């Protein structure tokens, strides 16, 4: 019995492939990612002072830190206005501008704001801050951080949330304006009833007839001070639905509103606490999952996190790492 248990753990861990190669400056935290339309240049964004920007001509690098998006912090009046979190970047064809959502908050706070900025080409010094698009208080059902924009059948939505009552979605009038009152229009996408409800970083993408909801579950940081119990660190979890607006379930049909979810990527070998994820479609590699992780051979603090990516394949309607 003991031999079977040990084997199952080892075999399960070994099913995760190593991250794809990364050269140059590979540090990141809660990465945002986009490939410029005009020339295919890659841009990687990260949490920190003004949102860090890295650029490369190839997905594998060499990556170079080129500056920050908002050098003076956010125009939002908030104690966390200089330490911006979780960038999410997309392109708006109508205005020919790149739109970046970011979070303004402080650790463990429910007083949070999602801000939005725009740029013609994503380079440092070209970003215009438009301020708040959504906020939360101690009376809100949700925590307004970790934004993710989607467009479906001509309508736009913003996914967001962390801890408390989980992950939510609100409809948008356009990429920089929430439709109606967010408190009444916000719908719950996923909820974890265990422990301290630690899910966040929602990301929705479509493949064929399914919409996939990815999120990070577990403790996100502080590993250099004390490691959580095995399996309680960050990992990437997924659910799917025929609708982008809800009804997400895992492979067993368990609702993600009732603590459901199937692990896509977890710690293995030197890879520890992967999360803060997203998906984009690369011309060379196809669908790619990107994320941050701690490399045990480098260090476990946020300042040492690394950029990870893996190609996605498909098995019985679910994404798998290649």
VOTI-560874 format. One record per residue (C-alpha): residue in one letter; residue number from 0; y, x, z. Coordinates in Angstrom, 2 decimals. Each point is the difference from the previous one (the first is absolute). Layout:
// residues N
<r res="A" n="NUM" north="Y" east="X" up="Z"/>
...
END
This chain:
// residues 322
<r res="X" n="0" north="0.00" east="0.00" up="0.00"/>
<r res="X" n="1" north="2.45" east="2.77" up="0.97"/>
<r res="X" n="2" north="-0.82" east="1.88" up="-3.19"/>
<r res="X" n="3" north="0.70" east="-3.13" up="-2.06"/>
<r res="X" n="4" north="3.35" east="-0.53" up="1.76"/>
<r res="X" n="5" north="1.11" east="3.59" up="-0.57"/>
<r res="X" n="6" north="-1.11" east="-0.13" up="-3.62"/>
<r res="X" n="7" north="1.85" east="-3.27" up="-0.61"/>
<r res="X" n="8" north="3.25" east="1.48" up="1.29"/>
<r res="X" n="9" north="-0.35" east="3.21" up="-2.02"/>
<r res="X" n="10" north="-1.08" east="-1.82" up="-3.15"/>
<r res="X" n="11" north="2.82" east="-2.51" up="0.30"/>
<r res="X" n="12" north="2.59" east="2.73" up="0.52"/>
<r res="X" n="13" north="-1.30" east="1.99" up="-2.96"/>
<r res="X" n="14" north="0.52" east="-2.93" up="-2.37"/>
<r res="X" n="15" north="3.76" east="0.66" up="-0.04"/>
<r res="X" n="16" north="1.09" east="2.47" up="-2.68"/>
<r res="X" n="17" north="2.53" east="2.72" up="0.72"/>
<r res="X" n="18" north="3.62" east="-0.68" up="-1.00"/>
<r res="X" n="19" north="1.04" east="1.05" up="-3.48"/>
<r res="X" n="20" north="1.64" east="3.42" up="-0.37"/>
<r res="X" n="21" north="3.59" east="0.51" up="1.10"/>
<r res="X" n="22" north="2.08" east="3.14" up="-0.57"/>
<r res="X" n="23" north="3.49" east="0.98" up="1.12"/>
<r res="X" n="24" north="1.62" east="-1.87" up="2.90"/>
<r res="X" n="25" north="-2.65" east="-2.60" up="0.93"/>
<r res="X" n="26" north="1.54" east="-1.30" up="3.23"/>
<r res="X" n="27" north="0.58" east="-3.76" up="0.17"/>
<r res="X" n="28" north="0.09" east="-2.89" up="2.44"/>
<r res="X" n="29" north="-0.35" east="-3.69" up="-0.97"/>
<r res="X" n="30" north="0.42" east="0.91" up="-3.66"/>
<r res="X" n="31" north="1.69" east="-2.07" up="-2.66"/>
<r res="X" n="32" north="-0.87" east="0.95" up="-3.57"/>
<r res="X" n="33" north="1.24" east="-0.64" up="-3.51"/>
<r res="X" n="34" north="-0.23" east="1.57" up="-3.47"/>
<r res="X" n="35" north="3.31" east="0.01" up="-1.88"/>
<r res="X" n="36" north="-0.10" east="-2.14" up="-3.13"/>
<r res="X" n="37" north="2.14" east="2.27" up="-2.18"/>
<r res="X" n="38" north="-2.01" east="3.21" up="0.25"/>
<r res="X" n="39" north="-3.04" east="-0.64" up="2.21"/>
<r res="X" n="40" north="1.29" east="2.23" up="2.81"/>
<r res="X" n="41" north="-1.58" east="-0.71" up="3.39"/>
<r res="X" n="42" north="2.08" east="-0.85" up="3.07"/>
<r res="X" n="43" north="-1.36" east="-0.10" up="3.53"/>
<r res="X" n="44" north="2.03" east="-1.44" up="2.88"/>
<r res="X" n="45" north="-0.61" east="0.41" up="3.74"/>
<r res="X" n="46" north="1.23" east="-1.23" up="3.38"/>
<r res="X" n="47" north="2.63" east="2.13" up="1.69"/>
<r res="X" n="48" north="3.69" east="0.89" up="-0.09"/>
<r res="X" n="49" north="1.39" east="-2.05" up="-2.89"/>
<r res="X" n="50" north="-3.43" east="-0.32" up="-1.72"/>
<r res="X" n="51" north="-1.38" east="3.29" up="-1.32"/>
<r res="X" n="52" north="-0.52" east="0.43" up="-3.75"/>
<r res="X" n="53" north="-2.56" east="2.26" up="-1.67"/>
<r res="X" n="54" north="-0.41" east="0.39" up="-3.76"/>
<r res="X" n="55" north="-2.67" east="1.37" up="-2.34"/>
<r res="X" n="56" north="-0.90" east="-0.02" up="-3.68"/>
<r res="X" n="57" north="-3.63" east="-0.75" up="0.87"/>
<r res="X" n="58" north="-1.79" east="-2.06" up="2.62"/>
<r res="X" n="59" north="-1.62" east="3.16" up="1.35"/>
<r res="X" n="60" north="3.32" east="1.90" up="0.08"/>
<r res="X" n="61" north="1.47" east="2.39" up="0.54"/>
<r res="X" n="62" north="2.02" east="-2.32" up="2.25"/>
<r res="X" n="63" north="3.51" east="1.05" up="1.00"/>
<r res="X" n="64" north="2.33" east="-1.45" up="2.65"/>
<r res="X" n="65" north="3.21" east="-0.87" up="-1.85"/>
<r res="X" n="66" north="2.08" east="-1.75" up="2.67"/>
<r res="X" n="67" north="0.40" east="-3.43" up="1.59"/>
<r res="X" n="68" north="0.88" east="-3.45" up="-1.28"/>
<r res="X" n="69" north="2.60" east="-1.00" up="2.62"/>
<r res="X" n="70" north="1.48" east="3.19" up="1.41"/>
<r res="X" n="71" north="2.23" east="-1.83" up="2.50"/>
<r res="X" n="72" north="-2.67" east="-2.43" up="1.08"/>
<r res="X" n="73" north="0.14" east="-3.74" up="-0.49"/>
<r res="X" n="74" north="3.18" east="-2.09" up="0.04"/>
<r res="X" n="75" north="-1.86" east="-2.38" up="2.33"/>
<r res="X" n="76" north="1.45" east="0.00" up="3.53"/>
<r res="X" n="77" north="-3.11" east="0.91" up="1.98"/>
<r res="X" n="78" north="-1.02" east="2.85" up="2.38"/>
<r res="X" n="79" north="-2.70" east="1.07" up="-2.49"/>
<r res="X" n="80" north="2.31" east="0.15" up="-3.04"/>
<r res="X" n="81" north="-0.53" east="3.73" up="-0.64"/>
<r res="X" n="82" north="-3.80" east="0.09" up="0.42"/>
<r res="X" n="83" north="-1.17" east="-2.25" up="-2.81"/>
<r res="X" n="84" north="-3.63" east="-1.04" up="-0.39"/>
<r res="X" n="85" north="-2.61" east="-1.05" up="-2.54"/>
<r res="X" n="86" north="1.71" east="0.07" up="-3.42"/>
<r res="X" n="87" north="-1.34" east="-2.32" up="-2.72"/>
<r res="X" n="88" north="1.33" east="0.62" up="-3.53"/>
<r res="X" n="89" north="-0.10" east="-2.17" up="-3.15"/>
<r res="X" n="90" north="1.84" east="-0.41" up="-3.30"/>
<r res="X" n="91" north="2.22" east="-2.95" up="-0.95"/>
<r res="X" n="92" north="0.08" east="-0.33" up="-3.81"/>
<r res="X" n="93" north="2.99" east="-2.38" up="-0.03"/>
<r res="X" n="94" north="2.34" east="2.52" up="1.61"/>
<r res="X" n="95" north="-1.94" east="3.10" up="-1.09"/>
<r res="X" n="96" north="0.10" east="1.21" up="3.60"/>
<r res="X" n="97" north="-2.58" east="1.16" up="2.50"/>
<r res="X" n="98" north="-0.07" east="-2.02" up="3.21"/>
<r res="X" n="99" north="-1.02" east="1.52" up="3.33"/>
<r res="X" n="100" north="-0.77" east="-1.96" up="3.14"/>
<r res="X" n="101" north="0.13" east="1.83" up="3.33"/>
<r res="X" n="102" north="-0.29" east="-0.85" up="3.70"/>
<r res="X" n="103" north="2.53" east="0.57" up="2.78"/>
<r res="X" n="104" north="-1.46" east="-0.19" up="3.50"/>
<r res="X" n="105" north="-0.91" east="2.03" up="3.07"/>
<r res="X" n="106" north="-3.46" east="0.75" up="1.35"/>
<r res="X" n="107" north="-1.67" east="-3.05" up="1.53"/>
<r res="X" n="108" north="2.99" east="-2.27" up="-0.63"/>
<r res="X" n="109" north="0.02" east="-3.54" up="-1.35"/>
<r res="X" n="110" north="3.70" east="0.36" up="-0.90"/>
<r res="X" n="111" north="-0.52" east="1.15" up="-3.59"/>
<r res="X" n="112" north="1.60" east="-0.29" up="-3.42"/>
<r res="X" n="113" north="-1.23" east="0.40" up="-3.58"/>
<r res="X" n="114" north="2.68" east="1.51" up="-2.21"/>
<r res="X" n="115" north="0.21" east="0.46" up="-3.76"/>
<r res="X" n="116" north="1.57" east="2.62" up="-2.26"/>
<r res="X" n="117" north="0.15" east="0.57" up="-3.77"/>
<r res="X" n="118" north="0.19" east="2.96" up="-2.39"/>
<r res="X" n="119" north="0.09" east="0.51" up="-3.78"/>
<r res="X" n="120" north="-2.50" east="2.89" up="0.07"/>
<r res="X" n="121" north="-1.32" east="0.49" up="3.61"/>
<r res="X" n="122" north="1.54" east="3.46" up="0.45"/>
<r res="X" n="123" north="1.86" east="1.03" up="3.18"/>
<r res="X" n="124" north="3.69" east="-0.93" up="-0.03"/>
<r res="X" n="125" north="-0.44" east="-3.00" up="-2.31"/>
<r res="X" n="126" north="-1.06" east="-2.63" up="2.55"/>
<r res="X" n="127" north="2.30" east="-2.90" up="0.91"/>
<r res="X" n="128" north="-0.75" east="-1.67" up="3.32"/>
<r res="X" n="129" north="0.23" east="-3.81" up="-0.02"/>
<r res="X" n="130" north="-0.75" east="-0.45" up="3.69"/>
<r res="X" n="131" north="-2.17" east="-2.60" up="1.68"/>
<r res="X" n="132" north="-2.31" east="-2.41" up="-1.81"/>
<r res="X" n="133" north="-2.06" east="-1.15" up="3.01"/>
<r res="X" n="134" north="0.14" east="0.50" up="3.78"/>
<r res="X" n="135" north="-1.99" east="-0.90" up="3.10"/>
<r res="X" n="136" north="0.83" east="-0.40" up="3.69"/>
<r res="X" n="137" north="-2.01" east="-0.45" up="3.19"/>
<r res="X" n="138" north="-0.18" east="-3.71" up="-0.86"/>
<r res="X" n="139" north="-1.48" east="0.53" up="-3.49"/>
<r res="X" n="140" north="-3.67" east="-0.53" up="-0.81"/>
<r res="X" n="141" north="-0.01" east="3.21" up="-1.99"/>
<r res="X" n="142" north="1.26" east="3.57" up="0.06"/>
<r res="X" n="143" north="2.18" east="0.71" up="-3.05"/>
<r res="X" n="144" north="-1.32" east="3.40" up="-1.10"/>
<r res="X" n="145" north="-2.38" east="1.41" up="-2.65"/>
<r res="X" n="146" north="1.24" east="-2.00" up="-2.99"/>
<r res="X" n="147" north="-1.98" east="-0.38" up="-3.24"/>
<r res="X" n="148" north="1.39" east="-1.83" up="-3.04"/>
<r res="X" n="149" north="-2.17" east="-1.92" up="-2.46"/>
<r res="X" n="150" north="0.62" east="-2.19" up="-3.04"/>
<r res="X" n="151" north="-2.49" east="-2.70" up="-0.94"/>
<r res="X" n="152" north="0.32" east="-2.56" up="-2.79"/>
<r res="X" n="153" north="3.75" east="0.51" up="-0.21"/>
<r res="X" n="154" north="0.60" east="-0.34" up="3.73"/>
<r res="X" n="155" north="0.81" east="2.80" up="2.44"/>
<r res="X" n="156" north="-1.21" east="0.50" up="3.56"/>
<r res="X" n="157" north="0.45" east="2.51" up="2.79"/>
<r res="X" n="158" north="-2.97" east="0.92" up="2.20"/>
<r res="X" n="159" north="0.67" east="1.62" up="3.37"/>
<r res="X" n="160" north="-0.90" east="0.12" up="3.68"/>
<r res="X" n="161" north="-1.43" east="2.14" up="2.77"/>
<r res="X" n="162" north="-1.88" east="-0.83" up="3.22"/>
<r res="X" n="163" north="1.13" east="-3.21" up="1.80"/>
<r res="X" n="164" north="-1.16" east="-2.93" up="-2.20"/>
<r res="X" n="165" north="-1.08" east="2.26" up="-2.85"/>
<r res="X" n="166" north="0.89" east="0.07" up="-3.68"/>
<r res="X" n="167" north="2.32" east="-2.50" up="-1.70"/>
<r res="X" n="168" north="1.48" east="-0.94" up="-3.35"/>
<r res="X" n="169" north="3.31" east="-1.60" up="-1.00"/>
<r res="X" n="170" north="1.14" east="-1.20" up="-3.44"/>
<r res="X" n="171" north="2.97" east="1.75" up="-1.63"/>
<r res="X" n="172" north="2.83" east="-1.33" up="-2.15"/>
<r res="X" n="173" north="0.16" east="3.44" up="-1.58"/>
<r res="X" n="174" north="-0.91" east="3.55" up="0.96"/>
<r res="X" n="175" north="2.87" east="0.28" up="2.48"/>
<r res="X" n="176" north="0.15" east="-3.51" up="1.49"/>
<r res="X" n="177" north="-2.44" east="-2.05" up="2.08"/>
<r res="X" n="178" north="-0.34" east="-3.66" up="-1.00"/>
<r res="X" n="179" north="1.11" east="-2.53" up="2.65"/>
<r res="X" n="180" north="-0.53" east="0.59" up="3.72"/>
<r res="X" n="181" north="-2.60" east="2.70" up="0.59"/>
<r res="X" n="182" north="-1.05" east="-1.41" up="3.37"/>
<r res="X" n="183" north="-1.14" east="-3.27" up="-1.57"/>
<r res="X" n="184" north="-1.28" east="1.33" up="-3.34"/>
<r res="X" n="185" north="-1.99" east="3.01" up="1.30"/>
<r res="X" n="186" north="-3.75" east="-0.49" up="-0.37"/>
<r res="X" n="187" north="-2.64" east="1.94" up="1.92"/>
<r res="X" n="188" north="-2.28" east="2.16" up="-2.18"/>
<r res="X" n="189" north="-2.12" east="1.85" up="2.57"/>
<r res="X" n="190" north="-0.39" east="0.21" up="3.77"/>
<r res="X" n="191" north="-2.08" east="2.18" up="2.31"/>
<r res="X" n="192" north="-0.72" east="-1.65" up="3.33"/>
<r res="X" n="193" north="-1.56" east="3.11" up="1.56"/>
<r res="X" n="194" north="1.69" east="2.59" up="2.22"/>
<r res="X" n="195" north="3.75" east="0.07" up="-0.70"/>
<r res="X" n="196" north="-0.22" east="-1.60" up="-3.45"/>
<r res="X" n="197" north="0.36" east="3.36" up="-1.74"/>
<r res="X" n="198" north="0.27" east="-0.77" up="-3.70"/>
<r res="X" n="199" north="2.94" east="0.86" up="-2.25"/>
<r res="X" n="200" north="1.00" east="1.44" up="-3.41"/>
<r res="X" n="201" north="-1.07" east="-2.91" up="-2.20"/>
<r res="X" n="202" north="-0.34" east="0.66" up="-3.73"/>
<r res="X" n="203" north="-1.12" east="-2.57" up="-2.59"/>
<r res="X" n="204" north="-1.13" east="0.80" up="-3.54"/>
<r res="X" n="205" north="-1.84" east="-1.93" up="-2.70"/>
<r res="X" n="206" north="-3.12" east="0.99" up="-1.93"/>
<r res="X" n="207" north="-1.43" east="-2.49" up="-2.48"/>
<r res="X" n="208" north="-0.24" east="-3.40" up="1.77"/>
<r res="X" n="209" north="0.32" east="1.31" up="3.57"/>
<r res="X" n="210" north="2.90" east="0.96" up="2.23"/>
<r res="X" n="211" north="-0.79" east="2.76" up="2.49"/>
<r res="X" n="212" north="1.76" east="0.34" up="3.34"/>
<r res="X" n="213" north="-0.13" east="3.48" up="1.47"/>
<r res="X" n="214" north="1.27" east="0.83" up="3.47"/>
<r res="X" n="215" north="-0.19" east="2.74" up="2.61"/>
<r res="X" n="216" north="-1.84" east="-0.73" up="3.22"/>
<r res="X" n="217" north="-0.20" east="2.07" up="3.18"/>
<r res="X" n="218" north="2.23" east="2.47" up="1.82"/>
<r res="X" n="219" north="2.37" east="1.67" up="-2.43"/>
<r res="X" n="220" north="1.15" east="3.17" up="1.75"/>
<r res="X" n="221" north="0.09" east="2.10" up="3.16"/>
<r res="X" n="222" north="-3.28" east="1.68" up="-0.90"/>
<r res="X" n="223" north="1.29" east="3.46" up="0.96"/>
<r res="X" n="224" north="0.50" east="-1.22" up="3.59"/>
<r res="X" n="225" north="-3.14" east="-2.05" up="0.46"/>
<r res="X" n="226" north="-2.63" east="-1.24" up="-2.43"/>
<r res="X" n="227" north="-0.92" east="-3.68" up="0.19"/>
<r res="X" n="228" north="-3.64" east="-1.01" up="0.37"/>
<r res="X" n="229" north="-1.96" east="0.61" up="-3.20"/>
<r res="X" n="230" north="0.74" east="-2.76" up="-2.50"/>
<r res="X" n="231" north="3.26" east="-1.02" up="1.69"/>
<r res="X" n="232" north="2.17" east="2.32" up="-2.12"/>
<r res="X" n="233" north="1.71" east="-1.16" up="-3.22"/>
<r res="X" n="234" north="-2.22" east="-1.18" up="-2.84"/>
<r res="X" n="235" north="0.54" east="-1.97" up="-3.21"/>
<r res="X" n="236" north="-1.38" east="-3.54" up="-0.06"/>
<r res="X" n="237" north="-0.20" east="-2.55" up="-2.82"/>
<r res="X" n="238" north="-0.41" east="-3.71" up="-0.66"/>
<r res="X" n="239" north="0.27" east="-2.02" up="-3.21"/>
<r res="X" n="240" north="1.02" east="-3.44" up="-1.25"/>
<r res="X" n="241" north="0.42" east="-1.96" up="-3.21"/>
<r res="X" n="242" north="3.62" east="-0.53" up="1.08"/>
<r res="X" n="243" north="2.70" east="2.53" up="0.78"/>
<r res="X" n="244" north="1.41" east="-2.33" up="2.66"/>
<r res="X" n="245" north="-2.90" east="-0.20" up="2.43"/>
<r res="X" n="246" north="-3.65" east="-0.86" up="0.51"/>
<r res="X" n="247" north="-1.08" east="3.64" up="0.34"/>
<r res="X" n="248" north="-3.58" east="0.64" up="1.15"/>
<r res="X" n="249" north="-2.31" east="2.99" up="0.34"/>
<r res="X" n="250" north="-3.37" east="0.57" up="-1.72"/>
<r res="X" n="251" north="-1.72" east="-2.26" up="2.56"/>
<r res="X" n="252" north="2.47" east="-2.80" up="-0.63"/>
<r res="X" n="253" north="1.72" east="0.46" up="3.37"/>
<r res="X" n="254" north="3.67" east="-0.91" up="-0.08"/>
<r res="X" n="255" north="2.46" east="2.83" up="0.48"/>
<r res="X" n="256" north="1.94" east="-2.41" up="2.19"/>
<r res="X" n="257" north="-2.97" east="0.18" up="2.38"/>
<r res="X" n="258" north="-0.35" east="3.77" up="0.28"/>
<r res="X" n="259" north="-1.93" east="0.34" up="-3.25"/>
<r res="X" n="260" north="0.18" east="3.08" up="-2.20"/>
<r res="X" n="261" north="-2.18" east="2.55" up="-1.79"/>
<r res="X" n="262" north="0.68" east="3.73" up="0.43"/>
<r res="X" n="263" north="0.94" east="1.77" up="-3.23"/>
<r res="X" n="264" north="0.70" east="3.43" up="1.51"/>
<r res="X" n="265" north="-0.40" east="1.46" up="3.49"/>
<r res="X" n="266" north="-0.12" east="3.41" up="1.65"/>
<r res="X" n="267" north="-2.60" east="2.41" up="-1.36"/>
<r res="X" n="268" north="-0.55" east="3.73" up="0.27"/>
<r res="X" n="269" north="3.51" east="1.57" up="0.38"/>
<r res="X" n="270" north="1.75" east="-3.16" up="-1.24"/>
<r res="X" n="271" north="1.36" east="-1.90" up="3.02"/>
<r res="X" n="272" north="1.84" east="-3.31" up="0.32"/>
<r res="X" n="273" north="0.71" east="-0.90" up="-3.66"/>
<r res="X" n="274" north="2.55" east="-2.79" up="-0.47"/>
<r res="X" n="275" north="3.46" east="-1.04" up="-1.18"/>
<r res="X" n="276" north="-1.62" east="-0.73" up="-3.35"/>
<r res="X" n="277" north="0.84" east="-1.44" up="-3.40"/>
<r res="X" n="278" north="-1.49" east="-0.28" up="-3.49"/>
<r res="X" n="279" north="1.46" east="0.79" up="-3.41"/>
<r res="X" n="280" north="-1.43" east="0.14" up="-3.51"/>
<r res="X" n="281" north="0.16" east="3.50" up="-1.47"/>
<r res="X" n="282" north="-0.23" east="0.58" up="-3.75"/>
<r res="X" n="283" north="-2.49" east="2.83" up="0.48"/>
<r res="X" n="284" north="-1.97" east="-1.01" up="3.09"/>
<r res="X" n="285" north="0.14" east="-3.81" up="-0.08"/>
<r res="X" n="286" north="0.42" east="-1.80" up="3.33"/>
<r res="X" n="287" north="0.83" east="2.50" up="2.75"/>
<r res="X" n="288" north="0.08" east="-0.50" up="3.76"/>
<r res="X" n="289" north="2.62" east="2.14" up="1.75"/>
<r res="X" n="290" north="0.44" east="0.52" up="3.75"/>
<r res="X" n="291" north="0.79" east="2.50" up="2.74"/>
<r res="X" n="292" north="-2.52" east="1.66" up="2.27"/>
<r res="X" n="293" north="-0.28" east="2.77" up="2.59"/>
<r res="X" n="294" north="-2.02" east="3.05" up="-1.03"/>
<r res="X" n="295" north="-1.74" east="1.33" up="3.11"/>
<r res="X" n="296" north="0.08" east="3.53" up="-1.43"/>
<r res="X" n="297" north="3.82" east="-0.19" up="-0.28"/>
<r res="X" n="298" north="1.07" east="-2.10" up="2.98"/>
<r res="X" n="299" north="0.18" east="-3.56" up="1.34"/>
<r res="X" n="300" north="3.74" east="-0.61" up="0.46"/>
<r res="X" n="301" north="2.07" east="-2.15" up="-2.37"/>
<r res="X" n="302" north="1.86" east="3.10" up="-1.18"/>
<r res="X" n="303" north="-3.34" east="1.28" up="-1.32"/>
<r res="X" n="304" north="-1.27" east="-3.14" up="-1.74"/>
<r res="X" n="305" north="-1.19" east="0.47" up="-3.57"/>
<r res="X" n="306" north="0.19" east="-2.00" up="-3.24"/>
<r res="X" n="307" north="-3.36" east="-1.43" up="-1.00"/>
<r res="X" n="308" north="-1.12" east="-1.79" up="-3.13"/>
<r res="X" n="309" north="-3.25" east="-1.21" up="-1.52"/>
<r res="X" n="310" north="-0.91" east="-1.75" up="-3.21"/>
<r res="X" n="311" north="-1.28" east="-3.56" up="0.42"/>
<r res="X" n="312" north="-3.13" east="-1.40" up="-1.55"/>
<r res="X" n="313" north="-1.49" east="-3.46" up="0.39"/>
<r res="X" n="314" north="-3.26" east="-1.28" up="1.42"/>
<r res="X" n="315" north="-0.86" east="-3.68" up="0.20"/>
<r res="X" n="316" north="3.65" east="-0.93" up="-0.15"/>
<r res="X" n="317" north="1.18" east="2.43" up="2.68"/>
<r res="X" n="318" north="1.86" east="3.31" up="-0.38"/>
<r res="X" n="319" north="-1.92" east="3.17" up="0.86"/>
<r res="X" n="320" north="1.23" east="3.59" up="0.21"/>
<r res="X" n="321" north="-1.04" east="2.47" up="-2.67"/>
END
